[in-house]
């Protein structure tokens, strides 16, 4: 089957810190404390890294439908990328976080959705960088002008209506990336209704990584996904289109290209009363 590179090592990043065509983005965040990530970034981050906030930069304003983390408005998001000096198709972007790739994978997916393939995630994340004693700073890099004209890959994204139309398709499998207890409706700490999309299967996003935030090997990931690799279409969702991106990252690594994100996720699905009649 083979694999595609989606991560870089801390050693590689350290050796390439001085490259002018390289931009680093810190994506650390906590759902329970929306200020925590930027506060930690201000204290210390990888040298030359910028910061993108899940709520403020990687998402749009929450509305009655669309989920807890709607995709950001394209113009606003690409303007932010340009402020970091990112040039579409040319700049190599390295994203990192400290929570098993949860938030850096959202940025990885967003950039690919907008047509930029030169995006990788730091394997092992912030913890590995710190453990190795590599360069950190509390200095916020200067803004430099980039150029980012998006080319949207609409085939990577689906909405609620599309998912409804695929519920009974033999050629489509829907995968819930949340923990098993949330998938089964036994526990729901965030959204107002517990449960899952009818017919969905469950592969927990944290199974894609080791406990110390390294993406698992091609062999391990292929084994995890073996029951679903033959489906012509794989739709991934989670609570709000964030951690499902870790599953999408894993599938992309093992060259499974027929996967799509339902970005609204369960928080969008459960906002429609007709789904529970």
Secondary structure, 3 states (H helix, E strand, C coil): CCCCCCEECHHHHHHCCCCCCEEEEECCCCCCCCCHHHHHHHHCEECCEEECCCCCCCCCCCCCCCCCCCCCCHHHHHHHHHHECCECCCCEEEEECCCCCCCHHHHHHHHHHCCCCCEEEECCHHHHHHHCCCCEECCCCCCECCECCCCCCHHHEECHHHHHHCCCCCCEEEEECCCHHHHCCCCCCCCCCCCCCCCCEECCHHHHECCCCCECCHHHHHHHCCCCCCCCEEEEECCCCCCHHHHHHHHHHCCCCCEEEECCHHHHHCCCHHHHC
